[in-house]
Each structure stands twice: as structure tokens, then as C-alpha cells.
Amino acid sequence: MDRPVKQKLVVVGNGMAGMRTVEELLKLDAGMYDITVFGAEPRVNYNRILLSPVLAGEKQPEDIVLHPRAWYEEHGIDLHAGDPVVAIDRHRRVVRARSGLEVGYDRLLLATGSSPFIVPVPGSKLPGVIGFRDLDDVDTMLAAAGRGGHAVVIGGGLLGLEAANGLLRRGMAVTVVHLTDSLMNQQLDPQAALLLKAALERRGLRILLGAQTESILGEHKVEAVRFADGLEVPADLVVMAAGVRPNIALARQAGLYCERAIVVDDTLQTYDPRVYAVGECVQHRKATFGLVAPIWEQARVCAAHLAGCGHRRYVQQATATKLKVTGIDLYSAGDFNGLEDSEDLVLRDRHAGVYKRLVLTGNRVTGAVLYGDVADGPWYFDLIQSGADISAIRDRLLFGPALCGAA
């Protein structure tokens, strides 16, 4: 029996979320679609999570490639790298790229990702002010490091600290600026943040907390950063790592329903049943996403529905964070802030540089923050996800699964 004519799938975005979805789709039904992929960058798909090791000199750009050109060719995927889609005509079911190329679709997958939030202060458009989002940014940072001088990283979250560590290892003097008075305040409690700050300062980073950027100074390029309290710090490079914003302009222009991001249902379908979206550009039940684990799950669910296997639903789950700075072990998972009825179990060994805090709610682990000794992090994460009753091992819980095994 002849197979039906293939449907046309167009993927807007050649990054990790879109290509993971295509991978999952090919596992389920490799022959269902003719697939066309448009990417803004003139490259194949690579692992953005590993940009920090490239910056630090631990990896080379070729080491982080996920899908070489041969992979696209092997699977019959038509890749248009460096030619982003600029318009979607949902009535004609056609996308138009910057080159003018038009391609029709039966199903459309939006994986447009996000962009660095550039703090809107005077001087933010000066040469030498960049985000930390792609290999071009890494190239700019490496060129600046080659000339030496001082870098200011605005943002003391995960990405900012990784950028700062990489620039420090490349020989620059680095100041990290953070608006709140606690580093990585989205992932760490204040006690763990203090330990992290001390460790980073011992490495040579200068850290300014509670610092609000007022302006970036310079004539033809960045020369300094001025703060609201009047302090000025010299700068040959300013890296903005103060968060990201979902890329939704294309979806809005196409008339798709967006709030903070492209709104999707439990199948990763937008309000147009022919259009799906995954990754950092989506909003599911009011939440947006930046970590790999939930995006991988989105890819699995979305691929199942594109393949006609419509039994899967996307369910948000607890996530875990690990800092990628060599020599610093840090892990957090779940709701580490706790609620009114939650309790804390804390182990602190200042001499060994170890801090563990578990948040318990109703004899269940709901959050964990580990510093210095993170070996048991995945075990605590499993307890959080499973909602297991830990009442029988509560008195040994801080010491990990080895001591809890007997109970």
C-alpha cells in the first residue's frame, strides 16, 4: 500500500529546543514530514549550555556541535542557516525568510528562543556592550580578553557568574554587579550565596551587591559603568547577563496569542492548531522556561503530537540547577524558599566549606540547597519529584542515601 504524501513541517529556529523536537519526531516517524529548518545564526545546531566552557578555554567551538551538516543531510532536512524567518502568513500557511524565500507548511514549529535583556540605561548601545547568548558573543569576549583590561558583568545569576569566571580565566579583571544583595537569588538561599561570594572573591572576582546601574560611559566605545550611588568602575567590556526575554515578535506579527511569551496548551499547541511552539519562547500555565530539563520534556510531548501520537501531555515539574564553574560545587532544586508550614533541616560545616539545607513540607522534601558537597543532589531531587514520605529517615536525611538505606 502506498504511503500518503508527506506533510510539510517548517521549524523556525535551529537551536536546541527545535532540533530536540525534530530528533524526537524522527524516532517516532521518520517519514511523516518533509522538514525545513530556518536558523538565524549561520551555523548548525550547537549546545548553548556549553558556551561557558568555550569562553573559559575548556572546550573548542567544534566540541559543542550537536548536529553537524551531515546529520541534516542524512535525515533529508532542508536547512537554511543564517536566513531567519521574518513573516508568517497563517492564512496561506507560508513562511517568508529574510532572503525572500517562501516555504509552505502543514505544521509549523516555533522555537525562536530568547534574547538577552539589555538594561535600558544611557550608553547601553555603545560598542563593547554585549549579551552572552551565542558563539558570536563568545568571540567578542575572547577578542576583548586578548586585549586585556577590565570587564563588568551586569547580573549575578547563573549566566553572569559563568561569564565572569570565563573572562577572569582569560586574564581580564572582572567586576560582577548584582541588583539584589544575594548572588543567584533565584537558585540559592542567602547562606549558600554568602559561601559562593566568598569563594568567587578568593578567585579574584570583585562583586558589588545591591548595585543599580545608572549609565554606561564612553565616547565611541564603552569606558566605564556608573552606578546610582555615584560609584564608577572602568570597563573595556560590559556583559549584560541580567535575564532574557522570549522572542515573540514574529508570533505576535502572525497574530498568535502571546502574553509574556507564546501561550501554549499541554500539547505545546498554540491557539492555532497547526502551529506549535517549544523552548524559551513559550509560556505554559503562566510559566516560562530557561533550563534544559523542562524543554526536553516539551520536545518529547510536542513531537508525539506532531507524529499523531496524541496521548502525552506536558506537566511542569521541579527543576534542578548546578553551577558550571570549575572547582565550585553547587546544587539547588525545588522550592528552596519554603512556605509558612515548611521546616528546614540544615547542616553547616564552615571549615570544610559544606552547607546543606533541605526544605520539608508534611514529611516530604520540597526543596534542597547544597554547597561544597553536592553528591547527593540527584537523590534529593528524586525525593522532591516522587513526593516520598521521609518520616522514617528524617533524622538521617542530611547525611544522604548511604545512611538512610538501612531505614
Secondary structure, 3 states (H helix, E strand, C coil): CCCCCCEEEEEECCCHHHHHHHHHHHHHCCCCEEEEEEECCCCCEECHHHHHHHHHCCCCHHHHEEECHHHHHHCCCEEEECCCEEEEECCCCEEEECCCCEEECCEEEECCCEEECCCCCCCCCCCCEEECCCHHHHHHHHHHHHHCCEEEEECCCHHHHHHHHHHHHCCCEEEEEECCCCCCCCCCCHHHHHHHHHHHHHHCCEEEECCCEEEEECCCCCCEEEECCCCEEECCEEEECCCEEECCHHHHHCCCCECCCEEECCCCECCCCCEEECHHHEEECCECCCCHHHHHHHHHHHHHHHCCCCCCCCCCCCCEEECCECCECEEEEECCCCCCCCEEEEEEECCCCEEEEEEECCCCEEEEEEECCCCCHHHHHHHHHHCCCCHHHHHHHHHCHHHHCCC
